[in-house]
Every structure is written in structure tokens, then in C-alpha cells.
Amino acid sequence: MTNPAKNGVIYYEKMRVHTKITQSDLTPEEALAYLKEGNERFINNLRTNRNLLQQVNDTSEGQFPFAIILSCIDSRTSVELIFDQGLGDVFSARVAGNVVNEDILGSMEYAVKYAGSKLILVLGHTKCGAITSACSQIRDGNITHLLHKIKPAINQETVTPLDQRTGSNVSFVENVTTLNVKYAMQEIMERSDIILQLVNEGKIKLVGGIYNVESGEVTFYEA
């Protein structure tokens, strides 16, 4: 059921935080469905009715997130908002270009092995500054090392002519954005025995996605 619209936003019934039991009973497929349903609410200007202060109290003794999401630092890609999630629902790991490193992998391993999360999502987005900069071969300070992690995705893009492979080419940047997400997923499986085993056993799911900064919609890619 929904409540009457307030300020143009339709609110769903109040949502409680996840508990150890609800998290344990959740399947990886249901965890993914939660994100898909949340994004559907977001793009339709619907919102779950949450008492955030109550959720602060409810999560004060522990947290039971159902997913960990690796996303970009872009200010438009707050995963709690675009998936309509509350306090304690998801782990959020953010780095420019949603690239993978040892700290990110360790965080993911902790989330799925020790904290009980059932889903890993690698989330890229359109019009990504990091991807655009990497495509333009920007080099500056520590940014150089960060953007180098996007180079494998650039190399995997083989459809764009050499003279058009720049950050000003929208289609090239879009192709690299998708390939960067898929490459990150591949890296996770190759560099983490913990995650690989849990995925193979069906205990967790690894998926990718692209958030459209113009529509708010997320397109998902299954591993």
C-alpha cells in the first residue's frame, strides 16, 4: 500500500531495517530484486516511508546489509538514494571510476563472508568524469595512477577508430564505461578466491550496472 502523496512524492508503507534473520533468509536473487524495485521507485518518484532516526536506533547494536555496492564518487550516484534504501541496508564502497583495488576487494570479502551480504554490485554511470579523463589520457599527480586502472577497459574497446578514441567522443566513453564495469567484475572473480567460491556455491551473486545520470535508471548486467 501507499500513503497519500506529500510534496509530490508518493510514500510506501514504513520500512523496517534488516535483521540477522531477514538477511539470512534472503536469496541473492531476492537481494537483486530489492535493488531493482528500489530503482523503479526512484525513477517514478516513489519513496519508502522510513523513520531514519528510528533506524539509527534499530541499527545501533548491529547491521545486516543485504548487498555491497561499488560505485563512483560522483555526487549524483548515491546508492542509498537511487535504490531507495535506508540505514543499514547496503554497504557502499566508492572510488572514482568504480575501479577495483585490494582495499575494495577486502571490503567486499568482509561484506559477503563475515557480514552476510548476498549481493555484490559494481555500478558505473554515464558521463563519468574518471572514464572521460582516462579516455583523454589525463596525467596529473595521483590521478594518473587511478586512471591507469581504467586502461584495460579502454584497450578492450576495439570498435572506435584510432583518431576518435578521445574523451570528447561520447560513444567511445559509453563503451568504455560498460567495459570498465565488466572488467571490474572479472577482476573481482579472478583476484578473490573467497568471492569466487561463494559465487560458485550460489551463496552470493555478482552483478554489474550502469546508472543513467539523465533518467535515473539503472541497467543491470549479470555475471
C-alpha positions as CSV (number, residue, x, y, z in Angstrom):
1,M,0.0,0.0,0.0
2,T,1.0,3.6,-0.4
3,N,0.2,6.7,1.6
4,P,-1.2,9.9,0.2
5,A,1.3,12.0,-1.8
6,K,3.3,14.6,0.1
7,N,5.0,17.4,-1.8
8,G,4.6,15.4,-5.0
9,V,6.2,12.3,-3.6
10,I,4.3,9.1,-3.0
11,Y,5.4,7.2,0.1
12,Y,5.2,3.5,0.6
13,E,4.4,1.9,4.0
14,K,7.1,2.3,6.6
15,M,10.1,0.0,6.1
16,R,11.9,-1.6,9.0
17,V,15.6,-2.3,9.0
18,H,17.0,-5.7,8.1
19,T,17.7,-8.1,10.9
20,K,20.0,-11.1,11.1
21,I,17.1,-13.3,10.3
22,T,15.8,-11.4,7.3
23,Q,19.3,-11.1,5.9
24,S,19.9,-14.8,6.4
25,D,16.7,-15.8,4.8
26,L,17.3,-13.6,1.7
27,T,18.5,-15.2,-1.5
28,P,20.9,-13.5,-3.9
29,E,18.2,-13.2,-6.4
30,E,15.9,-11.5,-3.9
31,A,18.7,-9.1,-2.9
32,L,19.0,-8.1,-6.6
33,A,15.2,-7.7,-6.8
34,Y,15.3,-5.3,-3.8
35,L,17.7,-3.1,-5.8
36,K,15.7,-3.3,-9.0
37,E,12.5,-2.5,-7.1
38,G,14.2,0.4,-5.3
39,N,15.4,1.9,-8.5
40,E,12.0,1.6,-10.0
41,R,10.6,3.5,-7.1
42,F,13.3,6.2,-7.5
43,I,12.7,6.8,-11.2
44,N,8.9,7.0,-10.6
45,N,9.3,9.5,-7.7
46,L,8.1,7.0,-5.2
47,R,9.8,6.5,-1.8
48,T,9.6,4.1,1.1
49,N,8.4,5.7,4.2
50,R,11.4,5.5,6.6
51,N,11.8,6.9,10.1
52,L,15.6,7.5,9.8
53,L,16.0,8.4,13.5
54,Q,14.3,5.1,14.4
55,Q,16.6,3.3,12.0
56,V,19.6,4.9,13.8
57,N,18.3,3.3,17.0
58,D,17.4,0.0,15.3
59,T,20.9,-0.4,13.9
60,S,22.8,0.8,16.9
61,E,23.5,-2.7,18.1
62,G,24.4,-4.2,14.7
63,Q,24.0,-4.0,10.9
64,F,22.8,-6.6,8.4
65,P,23.2,-5.1,4.9
66,F,22.0,-7.4,2.1
67,A,24.4,-6.0,-0.5
68,I,27.7,-4.3,-1.1
69,I,27.8,-1.8,-4.0
70,L,31.0,-0.4,-5.6
71,S,30.2,2.9,-7.2
72,C,31.9,6.1,-8.4
73,I,32.4,9.1,-6.1
74,D,30.3,11.1,-8.5
75,S,27.9,13.3,-6.4
76,R,24.9,12.1,-8.5
77,T,25.4,8.4,-7.7
78,S,24.5,8.0,-4.1
79,V,23.3,4.4,-4.0
80,E,21.1,4.8,-1.0
81,L,19.1,7.3,-3.0
82,I,19.0,5.7,-6.4
83,F,18.0,2.3,-5.0
84,D,15.7,3.8,-2.3
85,Q,17.5,2.1,0.6
86,G,17.7,3.1,4.3
87,L,20.3,2.9,7.1
88,G,21.8,-0.5,7.5
89,D,20.6,-1.8,4.1
90,V,23.7,-1.7,2.0
91,F,27.5,-1.4,2.2
92,S,28.7,1.4,0.0
93,A,32.2,1.5,-1.4
94,R,33.1,4.5,-3.6
95,V,36.1,5.4,-5.6
96,A,36.4,7.5,-8.8
97,G,35.7,5.3,-11.8
98,N,34.4,2.4,-9.6
99,V,37.8,0.6,-10.0
100,V,38.9,-2.4,-8.0
101,N,41.9,-2.4,-5.7
102,E,43.0,-4.5,-2.7
103,D,41.1,-2.4,-0.2
104,I,37.9,-2.6,-2.2
105,L,38.3,-6.4,-2.6
106,G,38.9,-6.8,1.2
107,S,35.8,-4.7,1.9
108,M,33.8,-7.0,-0.4
109,E,35.2,-10.1,1.1
110,Y,34.3,-8.9,4.6
111,A,30.8,-7.9,3.5
112,V,29.9,-11.3,2.0
113,K,31.8,-13.7,4.2
114,Y,31.6,-12.1,7.6
115,A,28.7,-9.6,7.4
116,G,26.3,-11.8,5.5
117,S,25.6,-9.7,2.4
118,K,24.1,-11.7,-0.5
119,L,24.9,-9.5,-3.5
120,I,27.9,-7.6,-5.0
121,L,27.0,-4.8,-7.4
122,V,29.6,-2.9,-9.5
123,L,27.9,0.3,-10.5
124,G,29.2,2.6,-13.2
125,H,27.4,5.6,-14.6
126,T,27.0,7.7,-17.8
127,K,29.0,10.9,-18.3
128,C,31.7,9.6,-15.8
129,G,34.5,12.2,-15.3
130,A,37.0,9.5,-14.5
131,I,36.2,7.5,-17.6
132,T,36.3,10.6,-19.7
133,S,39.6,11.7,-18.3
134,A,41.1,8.2,-18.8
135,C,39.9,8.2,-22.4
136,S,41.6,11.6,-22.8
137,Q,44.8,10.2,-21.2
138,I,44.9,12.8,-18.5
139,R,48.0,12.6,-16.3
140,D,48.2,14.6,-13.1
141,G,49.5,13.7,-9.6
142,N,47.9,10.6,-8.0
143,I,45.1,10.8,-10.6
144,T,47.4,9.2,-13.1
145,H,47.7,6.0,-11.1
146,L,43.9,5.9,-10.5
147,L,43.1,6.4,-14.2
148,H,45.6,3.7,-15.2
149,K,43.2,1.2,-13.7
150,I,40.7,2.1,-16.4
151,K,43.2,1.4,-19.2
152,P,42.3,-2.3,-19.6
153,A,38.7,-1.3,-20.4
154,I,40.0,1.2,-22.9
155,N,42.1,-1.4,-24.5
156,Q,39.1,-3.8,-24.7
157,E,37.2,-1.2,-26.7
158,T,38.1,-2.1,-30.3
159,V,35.2,-0.7,-32.4
160,T,36.3,3.0,-32.3
161,P,38.8,4.2,-34.9
162,L,42.2,5.4,-33.5
163,D,41.6,9.0,-34.4
164,Q,38.3,9.1,-32.5
165,R,39.4,7.5,-29.2
166,T,39.2,10.5,-27.0
167,G,37.1,11.7,-24.1
168,S,35.2,14.0,-26.4
169,N,33.7,11.0,-28.3
170,V,30.5,10.2,-26.4
171,S,30.0,6.7,-27.8
172,F,33.6,5.8,-27.1
173,V,33.3,6.9,-23.5
174,E,30.0,5.0,-23.1
175,N,31.6,1.8,-24.5
176,V,34.5,2.1,-22.1
177,T,32.1,2.8,-19.2
178,T,30.3,-0.5,-19.8
179,L,33.6,-2.4,-20.4
180,N,35.0,-0.9,-17.2
181,V,32.2,-2.4,-15.1
182,K,32.6,-5.8,-16.8
183,Y,36.3,-5.7,-16.3
184,A,35.9,-4.9,-12.6
185,M,33.5,-7.9,-12.3
186,Q,36.2,-10.1,-14.0
187,E,38.9,-8.7,-11.6
188,I,36.8,-9.5,-8.6
189,M,36.3,-13.1,-9.6
190,E,40.0,-13.5,-10.6
191,R,41.5,-11.8,-7.6
192,S,39.3,-13.0,-4.8
193,D,39.1,-16.8,-4.0
194,I,36.6,-16.0,-1.3
195,I,34.2,-14.3,-3.6
196,L,34.7,-16.8,-6.4
197,Q,33.9,-19.7,-4.1
198,L,30.8,-18.1,-2.7
199,V,29.5,-17.2,-6.2
200,N,30.2,-20.8,-7.4
201,E,28.3,-22.2,-4.4
202,G,25.3,-19.9,-5.2
203,K,25.6,-18.2,-1.8
204,I,26.1,-14.8,-3.3
205,K,25.6,-13.1,-6.7
206,L,27.9,-10.7,-8.6
207,V,26.3,-8.3,-11.0
208,G,27.1,-5.0,-12.8
209,G,25.1,-2.0,-13.6
210,I,25.2,1.4,-15.3
211,Y,23.3,4.3,-13.8
212,N,22.0,6.9,-16.3
213,V,22.5,10.3,-14.8
214,E,19.8,11.8,-17.1
215,S,17.0,9.3,-16.4
216,G,17.9,7.9,-13.0
217,E,17.5,4.4,-14.4
218,V,20.0,1.5,-13.7
219,T,20.7,-1.1,-16.4
220,F,21.9,-4.3,-14.9
221,Y,24.4,-6.9,-16.3
222,E,24.5,-10.4,-14.9
223,A,27.9,-12.0,-14.5
